[in-house]
Every structure is written in structure tokens, then in C-alpha cells.
Amino acid sequence: MELKPGDIVILKSGGHPVTVAKVDDDAVECLWMGNDGDLFRETLPLVVLESAEIDASEDDDEDDKEEDENEDEEGEDDDDHNRRKVA
């Protein structure tokens, strides 16, 4: 498997995707963020890693949710403004 810095990999045994920071002959330095926002760095043997399949639609879904929430908030502001005008 050819890896380069910036690639996303995962342990063959499972877990969270991690980012490749550095590639040596048979080891890969990986970075990831923990649940509390801590940055972790670990060097792992190449044989325990595989390329992670990242579903781009998940990112799109998150963006769509944020846009919908922003539109809802804007709509509420417009409704409040319209009520003030009428009242």
C-alpha cells in the first residue's frame, strides 16, 4: 500500500480514521483528535493499517444540516421583525 502524508487510514482491526503525518520504510506516523479535542500522535507498523473509505456524503449531510439550521434562525428573525411591524 502506497501512503503519503495527508492520507486517511484506519487500523485493520477497526477504530477511528487517522491522518498520515509521515511515512518511513515500514512504519507510519499518524495523528488524530481525541473525543476531548486532544491531539494524539503514534507511529504504527504499516502492516496494521489500511486505507480508510471516507464517505464524502457524510460531510455534505453535515453542511446541509448547518445550512438548514441557519435558514431556520433567519426565518425566525424575519417572523419576529414582521410581527413587530404589524403590532
C-alpha angles and dihedrals in degrees: 000000000000112000132180133182110285096033118128117232138171134204112265087233091057136254136123123334114259133197122243110236101172136003124210128176097284104356135069126205108218134191130199141160118246123222091265093050095261116146115233128196125189136164111226133184112260091233093067095056136079132180112273119233105228113197106218090196089069089061090046090051091054091049090049091051092052092048091050091050092049091049090050091052092048090049091053091052090051091050091050090049092049092049091053091052093051096043 
